[in-house]
Amino acid sequence: MKKISLEQLLRESGEEAYPEQYRRIRCRIEAQELIPVKKSPLNGKKPALHLSYWLVEEAPDYGEETEELKFRMAPEIRTDYYMKHLKTYREEAVWVRMLNSYFLEQKEKVNGSFVREVPVSLNERSFQIWGREKFLQKEQGRKILAHCGVALEQLHVYKTAEPLAYYSCTGKVPQTVLILENKDTFYSMRRYLGADWRKVPEMSRFGESVQVRNTEPSGESSQMRNAELPGKGSSHMIFGREIGTVIYGAGKGILRSFEDFRFCVEPHVNAPENEILYFGDLDYEGIGIYERLAELFDTGEDGSVIKPFTQAYEKMLEKAAVQGMDFLPETSENQNRNLSGLFFTYFGESVKARMKQILEAGKYIPQESLNITDY
Protein backbone atom coordinates (compact mmCIF):
# COMPACT_ATOMS: atom_id res chain seq x y z
CA MET A 1 0.00 0.00 0.00
CA LYS A 2 1.01 3.60 -0.48
CA LYS A 3 -0.51 6.75 0.99
CA ILE A 4 -2.52 9.10 -1.23
CA SER A 5 -4.26 12.39 -0.35
CA LEU A 6 -7.92 13.27 -0.87
CA GLU A 7 -6.78 16.15 -3.04
CA GLN A 8 -5.09 13.72 -5.45
CA LEU A 9 -8.19 11.53 -5.58
CA LEU A 10 -10.49 14.51 -6.29
CA ARG A 11 -8.11 15.73 -8.99
CA GLU A 12 -8.45 12.38 -10.77
CA SER A 13 -12.23 12.88 -11.10
CA GLY A 14 -11.79 16.13 -13.03
CA GLU A 15 -14.67 18.66 -13.05
CA GLU A 16 -17.30 16.40 -11.46
CA ALA A 17 -19.49 17.86 -8.73
CA TYR A 18 -18.60 16.95 -5.15
CA PRO A 19 -21.53 14.49 -4.65
CA GLU A 20 -20.32 12.47 -7.66
CA GLN A 21 -16.70 12.62 -6.40
CA TYR A 22 -17.85 11.39 -3.00
CA ARG A 23 -19.77 8.50 -4.62
CA ARG A 24 -16.73 7.37 -6.62
CA ILE A 25 -14.44 7.41 -3.58
CA ARG A 26 -16.98 5.50 -1.45
CA CYS A 27 -17.24 2.84 -4.20
CA ARG A 28 -13.48 2.40 -4.14
CA ILE A 29 -13.51 2.15 -0.34
CA GLU A 30 -16.19 -0.58 -0.50
CA ALA A 31 -14.18 -2.37 -3.17
CA GLN A 32 -11.21 -2.25 -0.74
CA GLU A 33 -9.12 -0.31 -3.23
CA LEU A 34 -8.90 2.56 -0.71
CA ILE A 35 -8.61 2.44 3.07
CA PRO A 36 -9.19 5.72 4.98
CA VAL A 37 -6.40 6.76 7.33
CA LYS A 38 -8.52 6.92 10.48
CA LYS A 39 -6.35 9.45 12.24
CA SER A 40 -6.47 11.88 9.31
CA PRO A 41 -8.94 14.82 9.72
CA LEU A 42 -12.17 15.17 7.74
CA ASN A 43 -12.52 17.64 4.93
CA GLY A 44 -15.38 19.58 6.60
CA LYS A 45 -17.93 18.92 3.85
CA LYS A 46 -21.17 16.97 3.88
CA PRO A 47 -20.96 14.07 3.44
CA ALA A 48 -17.43 14.18 4.87
CA LEU A 49 -14.32 12.38 3.60
CA HIS A 50 -10.96 11.76 5.28
CA LEU A 51 -8.04 13.79 3.96
CA SER A 52 -5.69 10.74 3.59
CA TYR A 53 -6.08 7.15 2.30
CA TRP A 54 -4.10 4.00 1.81
CA LEU A 55 -4.09 2.97 -1.84
CA VAL A 56 -4.20 -0.82 -2.03
CA GLU A 57 -2.12 -1.92 -5.02
CA GLU A 58 -3.30 -4.94 -6.92
CA ALA A 59 -1.25 -8.05 -6.11
CA PRO A 60 0.77 -9.08 -9.18
CA ASP A 61 -0.02 -12.36 -10.85
CA TYR A 62 3.06 -14.60 -10.80
CA GLY A 63 1.30 -17.62 -12.30
CA GLU A 64 3.51 -17.76 -15.38
CA GLU A 65 6.71 -17.44 -13.33
CA THR A 66 5.55 -20.11 -10.90
CA GLU A 67 4.81 -22.55 -13.73
CA GLU A 68 8.19 -21.82 -15.32
CA LEU A 69 10.06 -22.46 -12.08
CA LYS A 70 8.16 -25.67 -11.40
CA PHE A 71 8.27 -27.30 -14.82
CA ARG A 72 10.85 -25.72 -17.13
CA MET A 73 14.07 -25.50 -15.15
CA ALA A 74 17.11 -27.72 -15.66
CA PRO A 75 17.90 -30.11 -12.78
CA GLU A 76 21.06 -28.12 -11.98
CA ILE A 77 19.00 -25.05 -11.01
CA ARG A 78 17.36 -25.03 -7.58
CA THR A 79 14.14 -23.04 -7.52
CA ASP A 80 13.39 -22.80 -3.79
CA TYR A 81 14.79 -19.27 -3.40
CA TYR A 82 12.84 -17.87 -6.35
CA MET A 83 9.61 -19.64 -5.32
CA LYS A 84 9.78 -17.62 -2.10
CA HIS A 85 10.84 -14.42 -3.90
CA LEU A 86 8.78 -14.33 -7.10
CA LYS A 87 9.21 -10.57 -7.51
CA THR A 88 12.99 -11.06 -7.54
CA TYR A 89 12.64 -13.84 -10.08
CA ARG A 90 10.60 -11.58 -12.38
CA GLU A 91 13.43 -9.02 -12.19
CA GLU A 92 16.19 -11.59 -12.82
CA ALA A 93 14.34 -14.01 -15.11
CA VAL A 94 16.13 -12.89 -18.28
CA TRP A 95 19.51 -13.95 -16.81
CA VAL A 96 18.15 -17.14 -15.21
CA ARG A 97 16.65 -18.24 -18.52
CA MET A 98 20.04 -17.87 -20.23
CA LEU A 99 21.64 -20.02 -17.54
CA ASN A 100 18.82 -22.53 -17.89
CA SER A 101 19.34 -22.68 -21.67
CA TYR A 102 23.04 -23.33 -21.12
CA PHE A 103 22.31 -26.35 -18.93
CA LEU A 104 19.58 -27.68 -21.20
CA GLU A 105 21.08 -27.08 -24.63
CA GLN A 106 24.88 -27.38 -24.37
CA LYS A 107 24.91 -31.15 -24.86
CA GLU A 108 27.19 -31.58 -27.85
CA LYS A 109 30.07 -33.88 -27.07
CA VAL A 110 33.77 -33.20 -27.63
CA ASN A 111 36.04 -36.23 -27.16
CA GLY A 112 33.31 -37.95 -25.17
CA SER A 113 32.59 -35.01 -22.84
CA PHE A 114 29.73 -32.54 -22.94
CA VAL A 115 30.80 -29.11 -24.21
CA ARG A 116 29.82 -27.55 -20.91
CA GLU A 117 32.10 -29.98 -19.07
CA VAL A 118 35.21 -28.85 -20.95
CA PRO A 119 36.94 -26.31 -18.66
CA VAL A 120 37.22 -22.79 -20.08
CA SER A 121 38.18 -19.48 -18.53
CA LEU A 122 35.76 -17.56 -16.32
CA ASN A 123 35.24 -14.76 -18.85
CA GLU A 124 34.86 -17.18 -21.76
CA ARG A 125 32.12 -19.12 -19.96
CA SER A 126 30.46 -15.89 -18.90
CA PHE A 127 30.20 -14.76 -22.51
CA GLN A 128 29.06 -18.20 -23.64
CA ILE A 129 26.10 -18.13 -21.24
CA TRP A 130 25.09 -14.47 -21.01
CA GLY A 131 26.80 -12.75 -23.93
CA ARG A 132 28.72 -10.60 -21.40
CA GLU A 133 32.32 -11.56 -20.69
CA LYS A 134 32.47 -9.72 -17.34
CA PHE A 135 29.03 -10.83 -16.09
CA LEU A 136 30.50 -13.35 -13.63
CA GLN A 137 33.50 -11.29 -12.64
CA LYS A 138 32.15 -7.76 -12.19
CA GLU A 139 28.40 -7.75 -12.76
CA GLN A 140 25.52 -9.68 -11.17
CA GLY A 141 26.48 -13.17 -12.31
CA ARG A 142 27.59 -14.40 -8.88
CA LYS A 143 24.27 -13.24 -7.38
CA ILE A 144 22.32 -15.08 -10.08
CA LEU A 145 24.29 -18.27 -9.40
CA ALA A 146 23.63 -17.95 -5.66
CA HIS A 147 19.89 -17.47 -6.19
CA CYS A 148 19.89 -20.52 -8.49
CA GLY A 149 21.87 -22.64 -6.03
CA VAL A 150 24.55 -23.20 -8.67
CA ALA A 151 28.18 -23.40 -7.55
CA LEU A 152 30.83 -21.83 -9.77
CA GLU A 153 32.47 -25.26 -10.08
CA GLN A 154 29.39 -26.52 -11.93
CA LEU A 155 30.27 -24.19 -14.79
CA HIS A 156 33.69 -25.87 -15.17
CA VAL A 157 35.70 -22.67 -15.28
CA TYR A 158 39.22 -21.74 -14.29
CA LYS A 159 40.47 -18.34 -13.18
CA THR A 160 43.27 -16.65 -15.05
CA ALA A 161 46.16 -14.67 -13.57
CA GLU A 162 48.46 -12.16 -15.20
CA PRO A 163 51.24 -14.01 -17.09
CA LEU A 164 54.56 -14.11 -15.29
CA ALA A 165 57.27 -11.82 -16.60
CA TYR A 166 60.65 -13.50 -16.36
CA TYR A 167 64.11 -13.37 -17.90
CA SER A 168 66.51 -16.30 -18.31
CA CYS A 169 70.17 -15.73 -19.03
CA THR A 170 70.80 -19.47 -19.32
CA GLY A 171 68.84 -22.54 -20.26
CA LYS A 172 70.85 -24.99 -18.22
CA VAL A 173 69.44 -27.27 -15.53
CA PRO A 174 69.79 -27.15 -12.61
CA GLN A 175 69.86 -23.40 -12.06
CA THR A 176 68.86 -20.88 -9.41
CA VAL A 177 65.58 -19.06 -10.07
CA LEU A 178 65.03 -15.78 -8.21
CA ILE A 179 61.52 -14.36 -7.66
CA LEU A 180 61.50 -10.59 -7.05
CA GLU A 181 58.72 -8.63 -5.39
CA ASN A 182 59.10 -5.30 -7.19
CA LYS A 183 59.44 -4.18 -10.79
CA ASP A 184 62.45 -1.89 -10.44
CA THR A 185 64.59 -4.61 -8.90
CA PHE A 186 63.46 -7.05 -11.59
CA TYR A 187 64.51 -4.63 -14.32
CA SER A 188 67.86 -3.80 -12.78
CA MET A 189 68.76 -7.46 -12.13
CA ARG A 190 67.57 -8.45 -15.57
CA ARG A 191 69.78 -5.79 -17.05
CA TYR A 192 72.72 -6.82 -14.88
CA LEU A 193 72.41 -10.45 -15.94
CA GLY A 194 72.03 -9.53 -19.58
CA ALA A 195 74.50 -8.10 -22.04
CA ASP A 196 77.27 -5.88 -20.74
CA TRP A 197 75.19 -3.23 -18.93
CA ARG A 198 78.13 -0.90 -18.59
CA LYS A 199 78.21 -0.48 -22.39
CA VAL A 200 74.56 -0.95 -23.38
CA PRO A 201 72.20 1.72 -22.00
CA GLU A 202 68.97 -0.13 -22.79
CA MET A 203 67.97 -3.78 -23.01
CA SER A 204 65.75 -5.17 -25.74
CA ARG A 205 62.48 -6.88 -25.01
CA PHE A 206 62.65 -10.07 -22.99
CA GLY A 207 64.04 -13.14 -24.65
CA GLU A 208 65.23 -11.42 -27.83
CA SER A 209 68.77 -11.26 -29.09
CA VAL A 210 70.62 -8.10 -28.16
CA GLN A 211 72.93 -6.24 -30.48
CA VAL A 212 76.09 -5.39 -28.51
CA ARG A 213 78.74 -3.08 -29.87
CA ASN A 214 82.18 -4.63 -29.85
CA THR A 215 84.51 -1.99 -28.36
CA GLU A 216 87.56 -4.20 -28.02
CA PRO A 217 90.51 -2.88 -30.03
CA SER A 218 91.05 -4.97 -33.11
CA GLY A 219 92.70 -2.69 -35.61
CA GLU A 220 89.44 -2.70 -37.54
CA SER A 221 86.45 -0.41 -37.42
CA SER A 222 83.87 -1.03 -34.70
CA GLN A 223 81.73 -4.05 -35.47
CA MET A 224 78.40 -5.37 -34.25
CA ARG A 225 78.01 -8.83 -32.85
CA ASN A 226 74.76 -10.66 -32.14
CA ALA A 227 74.50 -12.25 -28.69
CA GLU A 228 72.74 -15.59 -29.12
CA LEU A 229 71.20 -15.22 -25.67
CA PRO A 230 71.18 -11.99 -23.63
CA GLY A 231 73.89 -12.30 -21.03
CA LYS A 232 76.06 -14.71 -22.94
CA GLY A 233 79.59 -14.17 -21.73
CA SER A 234 78.56 -11.82 -18.88
CA SER A 235 78.54 -12.60 -15.18
CA HIS A 236 75.50 -14.38 -13.80
CA MET A 237 76.60 -13.82 -10.20
CA ILE A 238 74.56 -11.67 -7.81
CA PHE A 239 75.82 -11.36 -4.24
CA GLY A 240 77.98 -14.43 -4.79
CA ARG A 241 75.12 -16.60 -6.12
CA GLU A 242 74.84 -17.74 -9.73
CA ILE A 243 71.36 -16.71 -10.90
CA GLY A 244 69.92 -18.28 -14.06
CA THR A 245 66.43 -16.72 -14.14
CA VAL A 246 64.72 -13.73 -12.51
CA ILE A 247 60.92 -13.60 -12.21
CA TYR A 248 58.83 -10.48 -11.57
CA GLY A 249 56.42 -11.45 -8.79
CA ALA A 250 54.37 -8.19 -8.86
CA GLY A 251 53.95 -8.09 -5.09
CA LYS A 252 51.04 -10.27 -4.03
CA GLY A 253 50.41 -11.04 -7.70
CA ILE A 254 52.79 -14.00 -7.47
CA LEU A 255 50.33 -15.68 -5.12
CA ARG A 256 47.62 -15.49 -7.80
CA SER A 257 50.02 -16.50 -10.58
CA PHE A 258 51.51 -19.45 -8.74
CA GLU A 259 48.83 -21.94 -9.86
CA ASP A 260 49.78 -21.19 -13.47
CA PHE A 261 53.52 -21.16 -12.79
CA ARG A 262 54.20 -24.43 -14.58
CA PHE A 263 52.23 -23.29 -17.65
CA CYS A 264 53.81 -19.81 -17.81
CA VAL A 265 57.48 -20.74 -17.82
CA GLU A 266 59.77 -22.82 -20.00
CA PRO A 267 60.83 -26.30 -18.88
CA HIS A 268 64.31 -25.20 -17.82
CA VAL A 269 62.75 -22.71 -15.35
CA ASN A 270 60.29 -25.25 -14.00
CA ALA A 271 62.79 -28.12 -13.64
CA PRO A 272 62.42 -29.81 -10.23
CA GLU A 273 66.20 -29.78 -9.77
CA ASN A 274 66.24 -25.98 -9.68
CA GLU A 275 66.74 -23.95 -6.52
CA ILE A 276 64.15 -21.18 -6.07
CA LEU A 277 64.86 -18.05 -4.04
CA TYR A 278 62.67 -15.10 -3.08
CA PHE A 279 63.68 -11.48 -2.52
CA GLY A 280 61.33 -8.65 -1.52
CA ASP A 281 60.94 -5.69 0.79
CA LEU A 282 62.09 -6.14 4.35
CA ASP A 283 58.72 -5.31 5.90
CA TYR A 284 55.75 -7.24 7.23
CA GLU A 285 54.04 -7.28 3.83
CA GLY A 286 57.09 -8.52 1.93
CA ILE A 287 57.90 -11.19 4.50
CA GLY A 288 54.25 -12.25 4.53
CA ILE A 289 54.27 -12.67 0.75
CA TYR A 290 57.31 -14.93 1.03
CA GLU A 291 55.75 -17.07 3.79
CA ARG A 292 52.47 -17.52 1.90
CA LEU A 293 54.33 -18.33 -1.31
CA ALA A 294 56.53 -20.84 0.49
CA GLU A 295 53.42 -22.51 1.87
CA LEU A 296 51.92 -22.77 -1.63
CA PHE A 297 55.20 -23.98 -3.15
CA ASP A 298 55.82 -26.72 -0.62
CA THR A 299 53.67 -29.39 -2.28
CA GLY A 300 55.47 -32.21 -0.54
CA GLU A 301 55.79 -34.12 -3.84
CA ASP A 302 59.49 -33.65 -4.48
CA GLY A 303 60.63 -32.03 -1.25
CA SER A 304 61.36 -28.74 -3.02
CA VAL A 305 61.11 -25.52 -1.04
CA ILE A 306 61.49 -21.83 -1.72
CA LYS A 307 64.00 -19.93 0.39
CA PRO A 308 64.76 -16.27 1.02
CA PHE A 309 67.71 -14.83 -0.90
CA THR A 310 69.61 -14.35 2.35
CA GLN A 311 72.64 -12.62 0.80
CA ALA A 312 70.41 -9.88 -0.66
CA TYR A 313 68.62 -9.24 2.64
CA GLU A 314 71.95 -9.10 4.45
CA LYS A 315 73.22 -6.55 1.93
CA MET A 316 70.11 -4.45 2.58
CA LEU A 317 70.86 -4.51 6.30
CA GLU A 318 74.49 -3.60 5.66
CA LYS A 319 73.51 -0.48 3.69
CA ALA A 320 70.81 0.45 6.20
CA ALA A 321 73.35 0.34 9.03
CA VAL A 322 75.42 2.97 7.24
CA GLN A 323 72.42 5.18 6.47
CA GLY A 324 71.01 4.99 9.99
CA MET A 325 67.56 4.17 11.37
CA ASP A 326 66.23 7.71 10.87
CA PHE A 327 66.88 7.44 7.12
CA LEU A 328 64.54 4.45 6.73
CA PRO A 329 60.89 5.00 5.74
CA GLU A 330 57.94 4.39 8.07
CA THR A 331 55.95 1.16 7.79
CA SER A 332 52.33 1.53 6.71
CA GLU A 333 49.95 0.96 9.63
CA ASN A 334 47.58 -1.25 7.63
CA GLN A 335 50.16 -3.97 6.97
CA ASN A 336 49.30 -7.44 8.22
CA ARG A 337 51.79 -8.16 11.00
CA ASN A 338 50.87 -11.82 11.48
CA LEU A 339 53.93 -13.80 10.41
CA SER A 340 54.59 -17.52 10.86
CA GLY A 341 58.29 -16.99 11.57
CA LEU A 342 59.44 -19.24 8.71
CA PHE A 343 61.30 -16.37 7.04
CA PHE A 344 63.54 -15.72 10.06
CA THR A 345 64.63 -19.36 10.39
CA TYR A 346 67.00 -18.90 7.42
CA PHE A 347 69.08 -16.22 9.17
CA GLY A 348 71.59 -16.21 11.99
CA GLU A 349 70.68 -14.77 15.38
CA SER A 350 72.46 -11.43 14.91
CA VAL A 351 70.88 -10.81 11.49
CA LYS A 352 67.48 -11.87 12.79
CA ALA A 353 67.82 -9.45 15.73
CA ARG A 354 68.65 -6.51 13.43
CA MET A 355 65.66 -7.30 11.19
CA LYS A 356 63.25 -7.42 14.11
CA GLN A 357 64.70 -4.22 15.55
CA ILE A 358 63.88 -2.39 12.31
CA LEU A 359 60.38 -3.86 12.09
CA GLU A 360 59.54 -3.18 15.73
CA ALA A 361 60.71 0.41 15.32
CA GLY A 362 58.01 0.87 12.65
CA LYS A 363 60.58 1.08 9.86
CA TYR A 364 61.25 -0.99 6.75
CA ILE A 365 63.84 -1.40 3.99
CA PRO A 366 62.51 -1.46 0.41
CA GLN A 367 64.38 -3.76 -1.93
CA GLU A 368 64.98 -0.67 -4.09
CA SER A 369 67.60 0.29 -1.50
CA LEU A 370 69.86 -1.96 -3.60
CA ASN A 371 70.67 -1.04 -7.16
CA ILE A 372 72.73 -2.37 -10.05
CA THR A 373 75.99 -1.07 -8.56
CA ASP A 374 75.49 -3.23 -5.44
CA TYR A 375 75.15 -6.61 -7.14
Residue pairs with C-beta under 8 A, 6 or more apart in sequence:
1 35
1 54
1 55
1 56
1 57
2 54
2 55
2 57
3 37
3 52
3 53
3 54
3 55
4 34
4 52
4 53
4 54
4 55
5 51
5 52
5 53
6 25
6 43
6 49
6 50
6 51
6 52
6 53
7 51
9 21
9 25
9 34
9 53
10 21
13 20
13 21
13 24
16 24
18 45
22 47
22 49
25 34
25 49
28 34
29 35
29 36
29 53
32 56
33 55
33 56
34 53
34 54
34 55
34 56
35 53
35 54
35 56
36 49
36 50
36 52
36 53
36 54
37 50
37 51
37 52
37 53
37 54
38 50
40 50
40 51
40 52
41 50
41 51
42 48
42 49
42 50
42 51
43 49
43 50
43 51
60 87
60 90
62 86
62 87
62 89
62 90
65 82
65 86
65 89
65 90
65 93
66 83
66 86
68 93
69 79
69 82
69 83
69 89
70 79
72 100
73 79
73 100
74 100
74 103
74 104
75 103
76 103
76 150
76 154
77 96
77 99
77 100
77 103
77 148
77 149
77 150
78 148
78 149
78 150
80 149
81 147
81 148
81 149
82 88
82 89
82 96
82 147
82 148
85 147
88 147
89 96
92 140
92 144
92 147
95 130
95 135
95 140
95 141
95 144
96 144
96 147
96 148
98 129
98 130
98 131
99 129
99 130
99 144
99 145
99 148
99 150
102 116
102 128
102 129
103 116
106 114
106 115
106 116
107 114
107 115
107 116
108 114
108 115
109 115
110 118
116 155
116 156
117 156
118 156
119 156
119 157
119 158
120 128
120 156
120 157
120 158
121 157
121 158
121 159
121 160
122 136
122 137
122 157
122 158
122 159
122 160
123 133
123 134
123 136
123 137
123 160
124 133
124 157
125 136
125 155
125 156
125 157
126 132
126 133
126 134
126 135
126 136
126 137
126 141
127 133
127 135
129 135
129 155
130 141
132 139
135 141
136 142
136 145
136 152
136 157
142 152
145 151
145 152
145 155
160 260
161 253
161 256
161 257
161 259
161 260
162 250
162 253
162 256
162 257
163 257
163 260
163 264
164 247
164 248
164 254
164 257
164 260
164 261
164 264
164 265
165 186
165 206
165 247
165 248
165 250
166 206
166 245
166 246
166 247
166 248
166 264
166 265
166 269
167 186
167 190
167 193
167 194
167 206
167 207
167 230
167 245
167 246
168 207
168 244
168 245
168 266
168 268
168 269
169 193
169 194
169 229
169 230
169 231
169 232
169 234
169 236
169 243
169 244
169 245
170 229
170 231
170 236
170 244
170 245
171 229
171 266
171 268
172 244
172 268
173 268
173 271
173 273
173 274
174 271
174 273
174 274
174 275
175 242
175 243
175 244
175 245
175 268
175 271
175 274
175 275
176 241
176 242
176 243
176 244
176 245
176 274
176 275
176 276
176 277
177 243
177 244
177 245
177 246
177 247
177 269
177 274
177 275
177 276
177 277
178 189
178 238
178 243
178 245
178 246
178 247
178 276
178 277
178 278
178 279
178 309
179 246
179 247
179 249
179 254
179 276
179 277
179 278
179 279
179 293
179 306
180 186
180 189
180 246
180 247
180 248
180 249
180 279
180 280
180 367
181 249
181 251
181 254
181 278
181 279
181 280
181 281
181 286
181 289
181 367
182 251
182 280
182 281
182 366
182 367
182 368
183 248
183 250
184 368
185 279
185 367
185 368
185 370
186 246
186 247
186 248
188 371
188 372
188 375
189 238
189 243
189 246
189 372
189 375
190 203
190 206
190 246
191 197
191 203
191 372
192 238
192 372
192 375
193 230
193 231
193 234
193 236
193 238
193 243
193 246
194 200
194 203
194 210
194 230
194 231
194 234
195 203
195 210
195 212
195 227
195 230
195 231
195 232
195 234
196 212
196 234
197 234
197 372
199 212
199 213
199 215
200 210
200 212
200 213
203 210
203 230
204 210
204 211
204 230
207 230
208 230
209 226
209 227
209 228
209 229
209 230
210 227
210 230
211 224
211 225
211 226
211 227
212 224
212 225
212 227
213 222
213 224
214 222
214 223
214 224
214 225
215 222
227 233
236 242
236 243
236 244
237 243
238 312
238 375
239 309
239 311
239 312
239 315
239 375
240 311
241 277
241 309
241 311
244 268
244 274
245 268
245 269
247 254
247 265
247 269
249 257
249 278
249 280
249 289
249 293
250 257
251 285
251 289
252 289
254 289
254 293
255 289
255 292
255 293
255 296
257 264
258 293
258 296
258 297
261 270
262 270
272 302
272 304
275 307
276 297
276 304
276 305
276 306
276 307
277 306
277 307
277 308
277 309
278 289
278 290
278 293
278 294
278 306
278 307
278 308
278 309
279 308
279 309
279 312
279 313
279 367
280 286
280 287
280 289
280 290
280 367
281 364
281 365
281 366
281 367
282 313
282 316
282 317
282 355
282 358
282 359
282 364
282 365
282 366
282 367
283 331
283 335
283 359
283 364
283 365
283 366
284 331
284 335
284 336
284 337
284 339
284 359
284 364
285 332
285 335
285 336
286 364
286 367
287 339
287 343
288 335
288 336
288 338
288 339
290 306
290 308
290 342
290 343
291 339
291 340
291 342
291 343
293 306
294 305
294 306
294 307
294 342
297 304
297 305
297 306
298 304
298 305
298 306
307 346
308 343
308 346
308 347
310 346
310 347
312 367
312 370
313 347
313 351
313 355
314 347
314 351
315 370
315 374
316 365
316 367
316 369
316 370
317 351
317 354
317 355
317 365
319 369
319 370
319 374
320 327
320 328
320 358
320 365
320 369
321 354
325 358
325 361
325 363
328 358
328 363
328 364
328 365
329 363
329 364
329 366
330 362
330 363
330 364
331 359
331 362
331 363
331 364
344 352
344 355
344 356
347 355
358 364
358 365
